[in-house]
Amino acid sequence: MENKMQEVKVVVGEDNLATYICPKCGFLMVEDVSEHIRSDQPIRARCECRCGYNYTVFLERRRFYRKSTRLSGTCNRSDVGMAVTVLDLSRAGLKFRLDGANAIDVGDDLYIEFELGDRDHSMILRKVKVKSVDGPYIGAEFIRPEPSSRITSYLYFDGE
């Protein structure tokens, strides 16, 4: 029986630097990946830490870290409110699932409201533009991303 190598997602920064953290010992290594991220294909590379542990890294080319969530909320278009579940969240946008019939199209402007899972139970109300629709799954971008906000604190410091 073959053992599958552990895979670690690594976000590539705007400077094309990737920070690898060994899942076994926590050793941190920064590498310039400029020559690798030009490809349109998913990029996976094998790494061997100085502790001898081998793992695979997946280079994530998103601008911002994306956190998986299960946050309940609503989205509104005009006066119609629809229940949603926010499935993932970043500083730039989110992915959510409509809990009912889908009446949303790419390009629609919506207001989305949900409670963060932080200690303060922060309520978020943001205007978004729909970027993708796949059945009940909607990808949307915040109209005005904030450089520092309750969302940023939640992504990096609060929750699981």
Secondary structure by P-SEA (a helix, b strand, c coil): cccccbbbbbbbccccbbbbbccccbbbbbbbcccccccccbbbbbbbccccccbbbbbbcccbbbbbbbcccccccccbbbbbbbcccccccbbbbbcccccccccbbbbbbbbccccccbbbbbbbbbccccccbbbbbccccccccaaaaaaccccc
